[in-house]
Amino acid sequence: MRRSFVNNNIKPNEFYALIRITVEMSKYLYPYIREILKSKEDPEENSVIWDDFNKRFIELIKERFNIESMRVKKLLNQAENDEIIIKSLLTLSFCISNQGYQKLKNFLYDF
């Protein structure tokens, strides 16, 4: 999906290392993730946080991904975009526990 896509399979140790990095970053970013999810629940009061996050998310996709790909077009579709973002943020928020590494690994294997 990336612009500089290389069709190489990721090695298992690289996959596990990326999961560890993601879990540690989700722990660090948990207060921000929680605030974004909370703002989505109460759009009248906190819509600015959600709108800023959503805008930045779309900017990053357009900047770094191949926007001709059907998968990327799905991410850019506003109707489906919110659901994907919420699922991603919820998954990251569940990774902050002591079993976060295992939870994320299992989630990605089932994906």
N, CA, C and O atoms as a printed pandas DataFrame, in Angstrom:
     atom_number atom_name residue_name chain_id  residue_number  x_coord  y_coord  z_coord
0              1         N          MET        A               1    0.812   -1.193    0.000
1              2        CA          MET        A               1    0.000    0.000    0.000
2              3         C          MET        A               1    0.857    1.260    0.000
3              4         O          MET        A               1    0.380    2.343   -0.341
4              5         N          ARG        A               2    2.113    1.118    0.380
5              6        CA          ARG        A               2    2.991    2.289    0.427
6              7         C          ARG        A               2    3.478    2.629   -0.970
7              8         O          ARG        A               2    3.465    1.782   -1.864
8              9         N          ARG        A               3    3.901    3.856   -1.154
9             10        CA          ARG        A               3    4.435    4.283   -2.443
10            11         C          ARG        A               3    5.725    3.551   -2.785
11            12         O          ARG        A               3    5.951    3.195   -3.941
12            13         N          SER        A               4    6.559    3.328   -1.802
13            14        CA          SER        A               4    7.838    2.667   -2.029
14            15         C          SER        A               4    7.741    1.194   -1.645
15            16         O          SER        A               4    8.581    0.670   -0.914
16            17         N          PHE        A               5    6.728    0.556   -2.139
17            18        CA          PHE        A               5    6.441   -0.835   -1.786
18            19         C          PHE        A               5    7.488   -1.768   -2.373
19            20         O          PHE        A               5    7.818   -1.687   -3.556
20            21         N          VAL        A               6    7.998   -2.645   -1.542
21            22        CA          VAL        A               6    8.908   -3.700   -1.964
22            23         C          VAL        A               6    8.250   -5.009   -1.577
23            24         O          VAL        A               6    7.836   -5.187   -0.431
24            25         N          ASN        A               7    8.154   -5.911   -2.515
25            26        CA          ASN        A               7    7.437   -7.155   -2.272
26            27         C          ASN        A               7    8.336   -8.187   -1.600
27            28         O          ASN        A               7    8.617   -9.239   -2.174
28            29         N          ASN        A               8    8.778   -7.890   -0.403
29            30        CA          ASN        A               8    9.573   -8.816    0.400
30            31         C          ASN        A               8    8.751   -9.239    1.604
31            32         O          ASN        A               8    8.037   -8.432    2.199
32            33         N          ASN        A               9    8.857  -10.487    1.949
33            34        CA          ASN        A               9    8.195  -10.944    3.163
34            35         C          ASN        A               9    9.000  -10.510    4.373
35            36         O          ASN        A               9   10.231  -10.543    4.370
36            37         N          ILE        A              10    8.289  -10.109    5.391
37            38        CA          ILE        A              10    8.951   -9.685    6.619
38            39         C          ILE        A              10    9.385  -10.933    7.393
39            40         O          ILE        A              10    8.646  -11.915    7.469
40            41         N          LYS        A              11   10.558  -10.882    7.951
41            42        CA          LYS        A              11   11.071  -12.005    8.742
42            43         C          LYS        A              11   10.357  -12.029   10.087
43            44         O          LYS        A              11    9.959  -10.982   10.597
44            45         N          PRO        A              12   10.192  -13.222   10.667
45            46        CA          PRO        A              12    9.484  -13.315   11.953
46            47         C          PRO        A              12   10.089  -12.438   13.046
47            48         O          PRO        A              12    9.353  -11.797   13.797
48            49         N          ASN        A              13   11.409  -12.402   13.146
49            50        CA          ASN        A              13   12.018  -11.580   14.199
50            51         C          ASN        A              13   11.769  -10.089   13.962
51            52         O          ASN        A              13   11.643   -9.334   14.926
52            53         N          GLU        A              14   11.695   -9.649   12.710
53            54        CA          GLU        A              14   11.371   -8.257   12.404
54            55         C          GLU        A              14    9.902   -7.969   12.752
55            56         O          GLU        A              14    9.578   -6.903   13.276
56            57         N          PHE        A              15    9.034   -8.921   12.457
57            58        CA          PHE        A              15    7.610   -8.798   12.780
58            59         C          PHE        A              15    7.413   -8.640   14.285
59            60         O          PHE        A              15    6.674   -7.762   14.729
60            61         N          TYR        A              16    8.070   -9.485   15.062
61            62        CA          TYR        A              16    7.957   -9.418   16.519
62            63         C          TYR        A              16    8.549   -8.120   17.070
63            64         O          TYR        A              16    8.025   -7.550   18.027
64            65         N          ALA        A              17    9.646   -7.657   16.459
65            66        CA          ALA        A              17   10.250   -6.398   16.897
66            67         C          ALA        A              17    9.308   -5.220   16.631
67            68         O          ALA        A              17    9.187   -4.322   17.464
68            69         N          LEU        A              18    8.646   -5.223   15.479
69            70        CA          LEU        A              18    7.689   -4.160   15.169
70            71         C          LEU        A              18    6.502   -4.184   16.139
71            72         O          LEU        A              18    5.984   -3.132   16.513
72            73         N          ILE        A              19    6.081   -5.367   16.539
73            74        CA          ILE        A              19    4.996   -5.471   17.513
74            75         C          ILE        A              19    5.447   -4.884   18.848
75            76         O          ILE        A              19    4.701   -4.140   19.485
76            77         N          ARG        A              20    6.658   -5.215   19.271
77            78        CA          ARG        A              20    7.177   -4.672   20.543
78            79         C          ARG        A              20    7.248   -3.141   20.504
79            80         O          ARG        A              20    6.872   -2.471   21.466
80            81         N          ILE        A              21    7.727   -2.604   19.396
81            82        CA          ILE        A              21    7.809   -1.148   19.253
82            83         C          ILE        A              21    6.408   -0.530   19.303
83            84         O          ILE        A              21    6.199    0.489   19.961
84            85         N          THR        A              22    5.460   -1.144   18.610
85            86        CA          THR        A              22    4.089   -0.635   18.584
86            87         C          THR        A              22    3.469   -0.653   19.968
87            88         O          THR        A              22    2.799    0.301   20.362
88            89         N          VAL        A              23    3.686   -1.733   20.708
89            90        CA          VAL        A              23    3.142   -1.836   22.069
90            91         C          VAL        A              23    3.742   -0.763   22.968
91            92         O          VAL        A              23    3.018   -0.123   23.730
92            93         N          GLU        A              24    5.040   -0.560   22.890
93            94        CA          GLU        A              24    5.684    0.454   23.725
94            95         C          GLU        A              24    5.208    1.853   23.356
95            96         O          GLU        A              24    4.994    2.686   24.237
96            97         N          MET        A              25    5.042    2.118   22.074
97            98        CA          MET        A              25    4.548    3.433   21.652
98            99         C          MET        A              25    3.096    3.632   22.068
99           100         O          MET        A              25    2.700    4.744   22.419
100          101         N          SER        A              26    2.301    2.568   22.032
101          102        CA          SER        A              26    0.897    2.708   22.452
102          103         C          SER        A              26    0.812    3.010   23.947
103          104         O          SER        A              26   -0.080    3.738   24.384
104          105         N          LYS        A              27    1.741    2.451   24.736
105          106        CA          LYS        A              27    1.776    2.778   26.164
106          107         C          LYS        A              27    2.102    4.256   26.365
107          108         O          LYS        A              27    1.499    4.934   27.197
108          109         N          TYR        A              28    3.052    4.731   25.597
109          110        CA          TYR        A              28    3.472    6.124   25.687
110          111         C          TYR        A              28    2.355    7.067   25.225
111          112         O          TYR        A              28    2.152    8.127   25.818
112          113         N          LEU        A              29    1.637    6.682   24.173
113          114        CA          LEU        A              29    0.600    7.541   23.580
114          115         C          LEU        A              29   -0.798    7.285   24.135
115          116         O          LEU        A              29   -1.766    7.883   23.665
116          117         N          TYR        A              30   -0.915    6.413   25.121
117          118        CA          TYR        A              30   -2.239    6.055   25.624
118          119         C          TYR        A              30   -3.094    7.254   26.042
119          120         O          TYR        A              30   -4.274    7.286   25.692
120          121         N          PRO        A              31   -2.562    8.242   26.772
121          122        CA          PRO        A              31   -3.426    9.382   27.132
122          123         C          PRO        A              31   -4.004   10.097   25.900
123          124         O          PRO        A              31   -5.159   10.521   25.908
124          125         N          TYR        A              32   -3.203   10.223   24.860
125          126        CA          TYR        A              32   -3.663   10.857   23.626
126          127         C          TYR        A              32   -4.700    9.979   22.915
127          128         O          TYR        A              32   -5.715   10.481   22.431
128          129         N          ILE        A              33   -4.442    8.680   22.854
129          130        CA          ILE        A              33   -5.388    7.748   22.224
130          131         C          ILE        A              33   -6.720    7.794   22.952
131          132         O          ILE        A              33   -7.783    7.829   22.331
132          133         N          ARG        A              34   -6.650    7.794   24.262
133          134        CA          ARG        A              34   -7.876    7.841   25.068
134          135         C          ARG        A              34   -8.661    9.132   24.818
135          136         O          ARG        A              34   -9.887    9.109   24.713
136          137         N          GLU        A              35   -7.953   10.241   24.726
137          138        CA          GLU        A              35   -8.605   11.532   24.478
138          139         C          GLU        A              35   -9.271   11.558   23.098
139          140         O          GLU        A              35  -10.359   12.112   22.942
140          141         N          ILE        A              36   -8.623   10.965   22.113
141          142        CA          ILE        A              36   -9.212   10.909   20.762
142          143         C          ILE        A              36  -10.487   10.076   20.779
143          144         O          ILE        A              36  -11.509   10.489   20.232
144          145         N          LEU        A              37  -10.428    8.899   21.408
145          146        CA          LEU        A              37  -11.616    8.044   21.473
146          147         C          LEU        A              37  -12.739    8.717   22.250
147          148         O          LEU        A              37  -13.906    8.617   21.871
148          149         N          LYS        A              38  -12.394    9.394   23.323
149          150        CA          LYS        A              38  -13.391   10.110   24.122
150          151         C          LYS        A              38  -14.041   11.220   23.297
151          152         O          LYS        A              38  -15.246   11.451   23.402
152          153         N          SER        A              39  -13.253   11.897   22.488
153          154        CA          SER        A              39  -13.797   12.981   21.666
154          155         C          SER        A              39  -14.765   12.455   20.614
155          156         O          SER        A              39  -15.690   13.161   20.213
156          157         N          LYS        A              40  -14.559   11.232   20.170
157          158        CA          LYS        A              40  -15.478   10.637   19.193
158          159         C          LYS        A              40  -16.804   10.293   19.850
159          160         O          LYS        A              40  -17.851   10.373   19.206
160          161         N          GLU        A              41  -16.776    9.908   21.130
161          162        CA          GLU        A              41  -18.008    9.587   21.859
162          163         C          GLU        A              41  -18.869   10.816   22.084
163          164         O          GLU        A              41  -20.096   10.723   22.064
164          165         N          ASP        A              42  -18.248   11.959   22.296
165          166        CA          ASP        A              42  -18.970   13.194   22.613
166          167         C          ASP        A              42  -18.604   14.268   21.592
167          168         O          ASP        A              42  -17.844   15.185   21.905
168          169         N          PRO        A              43  -19.139   14.162   20.369
169          170        CA          PRO        A              43  -18.709   15.072   19.297
170          171         C          PRO        A              43  -19.044   16.545   19.529
171          172         O          PRO        A              43  -18.334   17.415   19.025
172          173         N          GLU        A              44  -20.103   16.845   20.277
173          174        CA          GLU        A              44  -20.448   18.245   20.501
174          175         C          GLU        A              44  -19.391   18.949   21.345
175          176         O          GLU        A              44  -19.043   20.103   21.092
176          177         N          GLU        A              45  -18.893   18.244   22.343
177          178        CA          GLU        A              45  -17.961   18.859   23.280
178          179         C          GLU        A              45  -16.515   18.825   22.796
179          180         O          GLU        A              45  -15.774   19.785   23.008
180          181         N          ASN        A              46  -16.110   17.753   22.160
181          182        CA          ASN        A              46  -14.694   17.546   21.834
182          183         C          ASN        A              46  -14.436   17.271   20.356
183          184         O          ASN        A              46  -13.474   16.573   20.035
184          185         N          SER        A              47  -15.237   17.779   19.465
185          186        CA          SER        A              47  -15.081   17.445   18.056
186          187         C          SER        A              47  -13.760   17.934   17.468
187          188         O          SER        A              47  -13.291   17.381   16.473
188          189         N          VAL        A              48  -13.162   18.943   18.054
189          190        CA          VAL        A              48  -11.907   19.497   17.534
190          191         C          VAL        A              48  -10.799   18.451   17.580
191          192         O          VAL        A              48  -10.032   18.328   16.624
192          193         N          ILE        A              49  -10.702   17.707   18.659
193          194        CA          ILE        A              49   -9.648   16.691   18.806
194          195         C          ILE        A              49   -9.808   15.620   17.742
195          196         O          ILE        A              49   -8.840   15.257   17.073
196          197         N          TRP        A              50  -11.030   15.109   17.579
197          198        CA          TRP        A              50  -11.283   14.068   16.575
198          199         C          TRP        A              50  -11.015   14.605   15.175
199          200         O          TRP        A              50  -10.374   13.932   14.368
200          201         N          ASP        A              51  -11.491   15.790   14.881
201          202        CA          ASP        A              51  -11.306   16.372   13.547
202          203         C          ASP        A              51   -9.834   16.595   13.235
203          204         O          ASP        A              51   -9.395   16.331   12.115
204          205         N          ASP        A              52   -9.067   17.076   14.205
205          206        CA          ASP        A              52   -7.626   17.270   13.997
206          207         C          ASP        A              52   -6.920   15.940   13.745
207          208         O          ASP        A              52   -6.085   15.827   12.847
208          209         N          PHE        A              53   -7.266   14.941   14.547
209          210        CA          PHE        A              53   -6.644   13.632   14.369
210          211         C          PHE        A              53   -7.004   13.042   13.005
211          212         O          PHE        A              53   -6.136   12.541   12.290
212          213         N          ASN        A              54   -8.267   13.105   12.657
213          214        CA          ASN        A              54   -8.731   12.551   11.385
214          215         C          ASN        A              54   -8.070   13.270   10.209
215          216         O          ASN        A              54   -7.667   12.628    9.240
216          217         N          LYS        A              55   -7.958   14.579   10.287
217          218        CA          LYS        A              55   -7.318   15.359    9.232
218          219         C          LYS        A              55   -5.855   14.957    9.081
219          220         O          LYS        A              55   -5.374   14.766    7.965
220          221         N          ARG        A              56   -5.148   14.829   10.201
221          222        CA          ARG        A              56   -3.736   14.445   10.153
222          223         C          ARG        A              56   -3.558   13.022    9.633
223          224         O          ARG        A              56   -2.615   12.742    8.893
224          225         N          PHE        A              57   -4.463   12.124   10.020
225          226        CA          PHE        A              57   -4.437   10.736    9.553
226          227         C          PHE        A              57   -4.547   10.698    8.028
227          228         O          PHE        A              57   -3.782    9.997    7.366
228          229         N          ILE        A              58   -5.485   11.443    7.480
229          230        CA          ILE        A              58   -5.690   11.472    6.027
230          231         C          ILE        A              58   -4.496   12.107    5.322
231          232         O          ILE        A              58   -4.081   11.639    4.262
232          233         N          GLU        A              59   -3.944   13.167    5.902
233          234        CA          GLU        A              59   -2.754   13.793    5.320
234          235         C          GLU        A              59   -1.593   12.806    5.232
235          236         O          GLU        A              59   -0.903   12.741    4.214
236          237         N          LEU        A              60   -1.383   12.045    6.293
237          238        CA          LEU        A              60   -0.291   11.060    6.297
238          239         C          LEU        A              60   -0.520    9.965    5.261
239          240         O          LEU        A              60    0.423    9.521    4.606
240          241         N          ILE        A              61   -1.745    9.537    5.116
241          242        CA          ILE        A              61   -2.043    8.512    4.112
242          243         C          ILE        A              61   -1.747    9.045    2.712
243          244         O          ILE        A              61   -1.103    8.370    1.908
244          245         N          LYS        A              62   -2.214   10.249    2.426
245          246        CA          LYS        A              62   -1.985   10.835    1.097
246          247         C          LYS        A              62   -0.503   11.066    0.833
247          248         O          LYS        A              62   -0.043   10.943   -0.302
248          249         N          GLU        A              63    0.235   11.399    1.873
249          250        CA          GLU        A              63    1.658   11.689    1.735
250          251         C          GLU        A              63    2.489   10.425    1.521
251          252         O          GLU        A              63    3.446   10.437    0.747
252          253         N          ARG        A              64    2.130    9.340    2.200
253          254        CA          ARG        A              64    3.009    8.167    2.244
254          255         C          ARG        A              64    2.499    6.935    1.516
255          256         O          ARG        A              64    3.264    5.997    1.286
256          257         N          PHE        A              65    1.239    6.916    1.154
257          258        CA          PHE        A              65    0.675    5.724    0.545
258          259         C          PHE        A              65    0.346    5.971   -0.929
259          260         O          PHE        A              65    0.231    7.111   -1.377
260          261         N          ASN        A              66    0.202    4.897   -1.647
261          262        CA          ASN        A              66   -0.197    4.943   -3.049
262          263         C          ASN        A              66   -1.708    5.148   -3.101
263          264         O          ASN        A              66   -2.471    4.214   -2.852
264          265         N          ILE        A              67   -2.138    6.357   -3.420
265          266        CA          ILE        A              67   -3.569    6.669   -3.349
266          267         C          ILE        A              67   -4.360    6.063   -4.508
267          268         O          ILE        A              67   -5.581    6.213   -4.562
268          269         N          GLU        A              68   -3.686    5.383   -5.435
269          270        CA          GLU        A              68   -4.390    4.689   -6.508
270          271         C          GLU        A              68   -4.836    3.286   -6.081
271          272         O          GLU        A              68   -5.662    2.665   -6.748
272          273         N          SER        A              69   -4.297    2.800   -4.989
273          274        CA          SER        A              69   -4.643    1.474   -4.489
274          275         C          SER        A              69   -6.073    1.476   -3.935
275          276         O          SER        A              69   -6.497    2.444   -3.304
276          277         N          MET        A              70   -6.801    0.400   -4.173
277          278        CA          MET        A              70   -8.182    0.296   -3.682
278          279         C          MET        A              70   -8.218    0.279   -2.150
279          280         O          MET        A              70   -9.129    0.846   -1.549
280          281         N          ARG        A              71   -7.248   -0.358   -1.525
281          282        CA          ARG        A              71   -7.201   -0.381   -0.063
282          283         C          ARG        A              71   -7.015    1.026    0.506
283          284         O          ARG        A              71   -7.635    1.390    1.505
284          285         N          VAL        A              72   -6.165    1.798   -0.134
285          286        CA          VAL        A              72   -5.915    3.162    0.327
286          287         C          VAL        A              72   -7.141    4.038    0.071
287          288         O          VAL        A              72   -7.480    4.885    0.898
288          289         N          LYS        A              73   -7.799    3.841   -1.055
289          290        CA          LYS        A              73   -9.025    4.593   -1.338
290          291         C          LYS        A              73  -10.082    4.306   -0.274
291          292         O          LYS        A              73  -10.862    5.186    0.091
292          293         N          LYS        A              74  -10.101    3.078    0.214
293          294        CA          LYS        A              74  -11.040    2.725    1.283
294          295         C          LYS        A              74  -10.702    3.494    2.561
295          296         O          LYS        A              74  -11.600    3.944    3.273
296          297         N          LEU        A              75   -9.420    3.643    2.848
297          298        CA          LEU        A              75   -9.005    4.420    4.018
298          299         C          LEU        A              75   -9.383    5.891    3.885
299          300         O          LEU        A              75   -9.686    6.551    4.879
300          301         N          LEU        A              76   -9.365    6.394    2.671
301          302        CA          LEU        A              76   -9.676    7.801    2.438
302          303         C          LEU        A              76  -11.171    8.073    2.354
303          304         O          LEU        A              76  -11.600    9.225    2.423
304          305         N          ASN        A              77  -11.965    7.018    2.206
305          306        CA          ASN        A              77  -13.417    7.163    2.150
306          307         C          ASN        A              77  -13.923    7.505    3.543
307          308         O          ASN        A              77  -13.780    6.707    4.469
308          309         N          GLN        A              78  -14.510    8.677    3.698
309          310        CA          GLN        A              78  -14.923    9.170    5.010
310          311         C          GLN        A              78  -15.912    8.242    5.709
311          312         O          GLN        A              78  -15.870    8.109    6.932
312          313         N          ALA        A              79  -16.798    7.601    4.954
313          314        CA          ALA        A              79  -17.808    6.724    5.558
314          315         C          ALA        A              79  -17.162    5.517    6.230
315          316         O          ALA        A              79  -17.595    5.098    7.304
316          317         N          GLU        A              80  -16.131    4.958    5.605
317          318        CA          GLU        A              80  -15.468    3.777    6.162
318          319         C          GLU        A              80  -14.272    4.143    7.029
319          320         O          GLU        A              80  -13.834    3.344    7.856
320          321         N          ASN        A              81  -13.755    5.324    6.845
321          322        CA          ASN        A              81  -12.560    5.789    7.529
322          323         C          ASN        A              81  -12.732    5.794    9.043
323          324         O          ASN        A              81  -11.855    5.313    9.760
324          325         N          ASP        A              82  -13.838    6.326    9.542
325          326        CA          ASP        A              82  -14.048    6.416   10.986
326          327         C          ASP        A              82  -14.004    5.050   11.653
327          328         O          ASP        A              82  -13.408    4.895   12.719
328          329         N          GLU        A              83  -14.626    4.070   11.034
329          330        CA          GLU        A              83  -14.649    2.724   11.616
330          331         C          GLU        A              83  -13.245    2.126   11.689
331          332         O          GLU        A              83  -12.877    1.512   12.691
332          333         N          ILE        A              84  -12.475    2.304   10.641
333          334        CA          ILE        A              84  -11.110    1.778   10.609
334          335         C          ILE        A              84  -10.251    2.465   11.668
335          336         O          ILE        A              84   -9.482    1.808   12.370
336          337         N          ILE        A              85  -10.382    3.779   11.782
337          338        CA          ILE        A              85   -9.593    4.527   12.762
338          339         C          ILE        A              85   -9.963    4.101   14.177
339          340         O          ILE        A              85   -9.080    3.879   15.006
340          341         N          ILE        A              86  -11.243    3.986   14.459
341          342        CA          ILE        A              86  -11.682    3.599   15.803
342          343         C          ILE        A              86  -11.179    2.207   16.148
343          344         O          ILE        A              86  -10.696    1.987   17.258
344          345         N          LYS        A              87  -11.284    1.261   15.218
345          346        CA          LYS        A              87  -10.782   -0.096   15.466
346          347         C          LYS        A              87   -9.279   -0.080   15.738
347          348         O          LYS        A              87   -8.796   -0.773   16.634
348          349         N          SER        A              88   -8.551    0.706   14.969
349          350        CA          SER        A              88   -7.097    0.787   15.156
350          351         C          SER        A              88   -6.745    1.384   16.515
351          352         O          SER        A              88   -5.866    0.880   17.215
352          353         N          LEU        A              89   -7.434    2.461   16.881
353          354        CA          LEU        A              89   -7.162    3.097   18.176
354          355         C          LEU        A              89   -7.548    2.189   19.345
355          356         O          LEU        A              89   -6.841    2.130   20.351
356          357         N          LEU        A              90   -8.667    1.484   19.209
357          358        CA          LEU        A              90   -9.064    0.549   20.272
358          359         C          LEU        A              90   -8.041   -0.573   20.412
359          360         O          LEU        A              90   -7.689   -0.963   21.526
360          361         N          THR        A              91   -7.572   -1.083   19.295
361          362        CA          THR        A              91   -6.560   -2.139   19.332
362          363         C          THR        A              91   -5.302   -1.633   20.029
363          364         O          THR        A              91   -4.732   -2.338   20.862
364          365         N          LEU        A              92   -4.867   -0.432   19.704
365          366        CA          LEU        A              92   -3.686    0.131   20.356
366          367         C          LEU        A              92   -3.926    0.371   21.840
367          368         O          LEU        A              92   -3.025    0.177   22.656
368          369         N          SER        A              93   -5.132    0.790   22.190
369          370        CA          SER        A              93   -5.405    1.036   23.610
370          371         C          SER        A              93   -5.436   -0.258   24.416
371          372         O          SER        A              93   -5.135   -0.245   25.610
372          373         N          PHE        A              94   -5.794   -1.374   23.783
373          374        CA          PHE        A              94   -5.778   -2.663   24.477
374          375         C          PHE        A              94   -4.365   -3.200   24.639
375          376         O          PHE        A              94   -4.150   -4.148   25.395
376          377         N          CYS        A              95   -3.405   -2.616   23.949
377          378        CA          CYS        A              95   -2.024   -3.098   23.990
378          379         C          CYS        A              95   -1.226   -2.558   25.164
379          380         O          CYS        A              95   -0.054   -2.903   25.313
380          381         N          ILE        A              96   -1.819   -1.730   25.991
381          382        CA          ILE        A              96   -1.035   -1.126   27.065
382          383         C          ILE        A              96   -0.900   -2.014   28.284
383          384         O          ILE        A              96   -0.124   -1.707   29.189
384          385         N          SER        A              97   -1.637   -3.102   28.324
385          386        CA          SER        A              97   -1.567   -3.987   29.483
386          387         C          SER        A              97   -0.273   -4.796   29.460
387          388         O          SER        A              97    0.519   -4.697   28.523
388          389         N          ASN        A              98   -0.074   -5.593   30.500
389          390        CA          ASN        A              98    1.113   -6.452   30.565
390          391         C          ASN        A              98    1.115   -7.504   29.461
391          392         O          ASN        A              98    2.174   -7.965   29.036
392          393         N          GLN        A              99   -0.062   -7.876   29.005
393          394        CA          GLN        A              99   -0.169   -8.859   27.924
394          395         C          GLN        A              99   -0.359   -8.186   26.564
395          396         O          GLN        A              99   -0.806   -8.829   25.614
396          397         N          GLY        A             100   -0.031   -6.919   26.463
397          398        CA          GLY        A             100   -0.246   -6.160   25.239
398          399         C          GLY        A             100    0.460   -6.736   24.037
399          400         O          GLY        A             100   -0.096   -6.769   22.940
400          401         N          TYR        A             101    1.684   -7.191   24.237
401          402        CA          TYR        A             101    2.452   -7.784   23.137
402          403         C          TYR        A             101    1.717   -8.999   22.579
403          404         O          TYR        A             101    1.547   -9.128   21.366
404          405         N          GLN        A             102    1.287   -9.883   23.466
405          406        CA          GLN        A             102    0.596  -11.094   23.030
406          407         C          GLN        A             102   -0.747  -10.770   22.379
407          408         O          GLN        A             102   -1.125  -11.393   21.386
408          409         N          LYS        A             103   -1.467   -9.797   22.938
409          410        CA          LYS        A             103   -2.760   -9.401   22.366
410          411         C          LYS        A             103   -2.599   -8.870   20.945
411          412         O          LYS        A             103   -3.351   -9.248   20.046
412          413         N          LEU        A             104   -1.623   -7.999   20.748
413          414        CA          LEU        A             104   -1.418   -7.435   19.419
414          415         C          LEU        A             104   -0.939   -8.489   18.435
415          416         O          LEU        A             104   -1.372   -8.509   17.284
416          417         N          LYS        A             105   -0.057   -9.353   18.877
417          418        CA          LYS        A             105    0.433  -10.428   18.011
418          419         C          LYS        A             105   -0.719  -11.320   17.571
419          420         O          LYS        A             105   -0.824  -11.659   16.392
420          421         N          ASN        A             106   -1.589  -11.704   18.508
421          422        CA          ASN        A             106   -2.739  -12.536   18.163
422          423         C          ASN        A             106   -3.695  -11.809   17.223
423          424         O          ASN        A             106   -4.227  -12.399   16.283
424          425         N          PHE        A             107   -3.904  -10.521   17.490
425          426        CA          PHE        A             107   -4.788   -9.737   16.625
426          427         C          PHE        A             107   -4.260   -9.700   15.195
427          428         O          PHE        A             107   -5.020   -9.874   14.243
428          429         N          LEU        A             108   -2.956   -9.472   15.048
429          430        CA          LEU        A             108   -2.383   -9.376   13.713
430          431         C          LEU        A             108   -2.363  -10.714   12.990
431          432         O          LEU        A             108   -2.509  -10.766   11.769
432          433         N          TYR        A             109   -2.183  -11.795   13.740
433          434        CA          TYR        A             109   -2.246  -13.118   13.111
434          435         C          TYR        A             109   -3.644  -13.418   12.611
435          436         O          TYR        A             109   -3.810  -14.072   11.581
436          437         N          ASP        A             110   -4.657  -12.944   13.332
437          438        CA          ASP        A             110   -6.043  -13.191   12.932
438          439         C          ASP        A             110   -6.509  -12.238   11.853
439          440         O          ASP        A             110   -7.545  -12.463   11.228
440          441         N          PHE        A             111   -5.756  -11.179   11.631
441          442        CA          PHE        A             111   -6.131  -10.157   10.649
442          443         C          PHE        A             111   -5.950  -10.729    9.276
443          444         O          PHE        A             111   -6.205  -10.047    8.284
